[in-house]
Amino acid sequence: MRKMLVTRLVLASRYGGRRALSLASIDASSIDIKLSSSLKGKPANEGLVFGKEFSDHMLEIDWTSGSGWHNPVIKPYENFSMSPAASSLHYGMQCFEGMKAYRDNHGEIRMFRPDLNMARMNSSMSRLSMPTFDGVQFLECIKDLLRVEREWIPQEQGYSLYIRPTGVSTQPTLGVGAPSSCKLYVILSPVGPYYPEGFNPVKLYADKKCVRAWPGGTGDVKIGGNYAATIAPQMEAAAKGYTQCLWLFGDQNEVTEVGTMNFFVLWEKPDGSRELITAPLDGTILPGVTRQTVLDLAREWGEFEVSERVFTMKELVAALDGGKVVEAFGCGTAAVVSPVKAIFYEGKEYDVPLRKDEPAALAGALTQRFWDSIIGIQYGDIESDWSVVVESS
């Protein structure tokens, strides 16, 4: 039987007690802001390509084993000078986060549940034996960067400023071990809507050959190594006409994640009631911020059962064949929610309903409701403590 490695999204990760890594903590009040003397023109919203254009400034905070965290610096965006022997380049000692900043109808800068990103990044840093940090202080540094770069945040719903906090080891030796020097940095990239012309339902290829994560591994943290190995299978799926891989695990083909997103299914149970199901945080699943938001909203609505448990392709195929699947979707920072219209598994493509009562619909009713609710909160149209105001107009 599969061993369940239960994890929780907390500042001190499951490995946090191993070593007292941090000496001096990050101090946002000591930030040094060095403004660029040459600012770039801002790109037009309609021409934005994800991750291609970057703002004028970046945030950088170094750490050394002897001194702890150095003073944070906001400086002009530039290339790093790093030793070719840096262990991040050889042993994958790097992690990152994906966040966004939004401009609401009043011009206020907002972030969405950034405390969860800080907690998850601390978990990733600790898993790689890199120093953890004060999430509140690091977030204040990020807010300072957003204030400097406020003109880079598009003011139009669907557009936002993507925030990429990253941690890397700068240890300049080839020995395998905990680093004596690291760097946190943050870069910003304006992005457009994931679906510029409305939802584009995706087809999934259920991959039995390649495994995204396994018990005792690193599936529950956001490190680069989790992503590099998925590119080739994703390209193979695309060559077969499928948008994303549906990652499976184990002899029973447990359903885990889809592409780089968490995965949800709404189906009817034998007694006629409905259940929204997703894989549990057992150590193999990334604790997505959007995933948690979907779960929180669904439980707040209280209209159907909400489950975080193991389920298999056998169960999913039986539900599809029996007409019991209502809808399915992936969720993540980039797409928010992504409706699924088909799944290929063991030589057969199964149609996944979008909206049975509206054949022309591009998303199920629940998927659309999650989209409307989350987007509404992110842009301040729906009042919520999850929407954090960085700067008022």
N, C-alpha and C positions, 0 to 999 in steps of 0.2 A: 504494500500500500504506500502511496505517495506520502512522504513526510511533509506535513504542513508547517511552513516556517512563517509564522504570523509576524507581520511587521506593522508598525504604526508610523504615521507621519508626525514626527516629533523632532525638536531641535537636536536632542542627543540621540544619534542613531544607535542601532544595535551594536555597533563597534565603538561607540563614543567613549566607553570607559577604559579602553586599552592604554591610551597614552595621554598625558597632559601636554597637548601639542602647543597650545597658544600661550604666549607670555603676555606681552602688551596686547590689549584688545584694539579693535578698530575704533577710532575716535572721530566721528563725523565732524565734530567742532574744530578739528585741526586741519580740515581739508584745504588744500592749496589749489586755487583756480587760476590756470594760465590760459588766457583766451587767445585764440588764433588771430593773426593779423590779416589773414586772407580767407574770407568766407566763400563757400561755394554757392551757386544758385540752387534754389530748391526745385526738385523735379515736379512736373505736372502729375497730378493724381492718376490720371488715366494711363500714364506710361510706366507706372511702378511695377517692378518685377521683384519678387520676394528675394531678399538678401543680396541684392546687387548694388544698391546705392546706400552710402553710409553718411552719417551726419559729420559735422565739423570737429566734434570733440569726443573724447573717450575718458573713462574713469580707470585709474590704475592704482592698485594697492599691493605692495610687495610684503613678503614675510620671510624672515630668517629665523633659524632655530635659536640664535643667540639673543635676538632683540624682539621677537614677536612681530606683530603687525606694524608696519611703518605708517607714516602719515599718508592719507589718501590724496591723490592728485587728479584733478581734471585738467586735461591738456589737449592740444590739437591732435586729431586722429593721425596716427603714424604707424610705421612698421616697427616691430620689436627687433632688438639685437639680442640673440640668444645663442648659447653654445651649441654646436652641432652634437655634443654629447648629452644635452639635456634629456633627462629620463622621460619627460612627456613625449618626446619624439621617438623613443625606443620601446617604452613599456606601457604606453597608453595611459599615463598618469595625468589625465585631464577630464574635466567634467563641465557641465554647462546647464543653463536654465533657459527657458523660453517664456517671455512675459510681453505685455504690451502696455502702452500708454495711450489714452484716448482723450480727445477734446470734445466736450459736450456742447450743447446748443448755446451755452452761456460763455463759452471760451475757457471753461475750467479744465485743468489737466487732471485726469483720473487714472488710477491703476485698479486692477481687479484681483483681489485676494492675494496681494503680494507676500503676505506672511507665510503662505503655504509654499511659495517658491523659495523663500529664504530657508524654511525648514528642510525642504527637499534637497537644496544645494548643500546644506550642512551635512545631511546624511550621505550625499555623494562624496563630499570631501573626506569625511571620516572613513568611508569604505575604502578609499584609496590611500589611507594613512597620510593625508594632507591635513593641514591645520583647519579647525573649525573657526567660526567667527561669531560675533554678536550680530544676529540677523537684523535687529532694530537699527543698529548703527550703520550697517552696510546698506540697508534700505534708505536711510537718510542720505547717504552719499549718492545713491542712485537718483533720489528725488532732486538733489542739487544738480546733477547732470541733466535731468529733464528740464529744470528751470533754465539752465544755460541754453538748452537746445529746443526750447518751447516752439520756436518757429518751424521746426522740423516735424511737428505733430500735425498731420493733416486734419482740417476741420470739416469733415464730411463723414456721415455715418457709413461704416463699412471700411473706412481707412483708419490707420493707426500707426503708431511708431513701435516697431518690434524692438525689444530689449533683450540683449544676449549677454547675461553675466557668465563668465567663464573662469575656471580655476585650472592652472597648469603648474606642473613641477618644473622649476628651472635648475634643479640640481645638475651640475655640469660633470657628472661622472657616470660610467657605465655599470657601476655596481647596482644590483637590485636591492632596494631597501627604501625605507621612509626617507623622503627628501629633507634636506636642510634648508632649502630655499624654494619658495613658491610665489605665484603671482595671481591675484584676482584682478580681472579687468571687465569692463562693460563697454560694448559698442552698441550703436543704435542704427536702425534701418527703417525708413518709412515703407509701409506695405499697404497694398490694396486689399479688397475683399477676396476671400478664397474662391467665391463663386461670383465673378463680376456680372454675370447675366442670370443670376438665380441659381438654385440648387442644380448640381449635376450628379445624379445618383451613380454610385460606383458598383463595379462588379469585382468580386473577390475570388482569389485562387487559394483554396485551402491547401497549404503546403505541408505534406507529411515528411518530406525529406530533410528540410532544414528546420532547426529549432532556434527560436529567438532567445529563450532563457530557460534555466533549469534550477531546481531547488539547491540552495547553497551558493548560487552564482550571483550575478549583479543585475538581474532583471528589474529590481526594485529601485535602482538608482539611475541617474541620468548621466552616463559616462559615454564617451565617444566610441569605445569598443563595442557597445551594444548596437550601434548603428552601422558601422562599417561593414560588418558581416551580413547585413540584411540587403545590401545594395544589389548584389548579384542575383539572389532569388527574386527580388522585386523586378529586376530587368527581365528575367525569364518569364515571370508572370505577365509583364507588359507585352512581351513578344507573342504571348498566347491570347492577347486581347483583354487582359484583366488589369484593373487599376492598382490593386493592392494585394498583398499576401494576407491571408487569414492564418495566423500562426497557431499551430497545434502543438500539444505536448503529450508524450508518454504513449504507452501501449493502447490506451483507451481513446487517444486523439482528443484530449481535452481542449476546449476552445479557450484561447488566451487573449491575444490582441490582434489588431488589424493594422498592417503597415506600421506607422509610428503613433497609432492612436489606441485608446481603450475601446472596447467593443461591448455593445448592449443589444439585447433582444427583448422585445415585448411579445409574449405569446399567451395563449389561452391554456389553462390547466384543465385536467380531466373534469373538474367540477364546474367548469365554465367561467371561473374567475380568471383574472389576468395577473401576470407576473412580469416585472421588469428584472432581467437577470444580467449580471456581469461577473466575470471571474474575480475571485477573492484576492486580497492582498496577502498572498502566501509566501512572498519572497521572490516570486517570478514576475509579478505584475508591477508596472510603474504606477505609483500613486498620483495619477494625473489631477491637476487642479480642476479641469473641466469635468473629469470623472466624478470628483467629490461634489462638485456643484450639481451635476445631474442627480446624484443620489440624494443630496440634501433637498433639492427642489421636489423630487418625486415623493420623498417621505413627508415633506411639508404639505403637499397636496393631498396625500392619504387616499388616493383613488384606486390603488392596486397594490399588490404585494411587491416589495422591493427586496431583491436577494443578491447577496454577494456570496456565491458558492461555485464549486466546480460543476461544469456541465460539459458534455461530450458532443462530438459530431454525430454520434448515433442518435442522441436525443434531439439534436437540431434537425437532422434529416427526417426523423420520424414526425417532428412537428411541421416541417415544410410539406412533407407528403400528405399529412393529415389535414392541411389547411389551418393549422393552429397558430402559425406565426402571423402576428399582426404587422410588425415592422422591425427593422434592425438598423443600427447606425453606429458609426465610429464617432469618437469625440476627442478633441485636443485643442491646444491653443490656437493653431493656425486656422483650422476649419470651423471651430466651435463644435458643430455637429455635421456629420457627413452621411446622408442616407445611402443605404445599400439596396441594390435591386436584383442582384444575382450572386450565387456562390457556386463555384465549381469544386466538386469533390469526388474522387475516385471515378473519374471518367464521365461524370454527369453534371450538367449545369442545372441548378435549382433556381427557379424564380422566387424572389423575395418580394412580397407585396409592399407597395408604397402606401397607397390609400385605396382600398377596395371600392369605396363609395364615390371616388372621384378619379377615374382612370387617367386623366390628364395631369394629375398632381405629380410633382417631382420630389415630394417628401411626405412621409407619413404625418398624421395629425400630431402625434406626440413629438416626433422629431422637430416639426415646425414650432410646436409650443416651447420646446427647450430653446430653440434658436431665438425666438422672439423674447423669451424671458431673460436669457443670458445677455443677449445684445442690449436689451433695454436697461439692464443693470450696469453693464460696462460703460454705456454712454450717458448714464445718469437719468434716463427717462423713467426708470423704476427705482424708487428709493430703496437703498439697501446698505447695510454696514459693509458688505463685500466691496462696494465701490469706494475707494479711498481717494479723496481729493488731495492732490499734490500742491496745486496752486490755484487760487481763485482769480478770476479775471478782474 
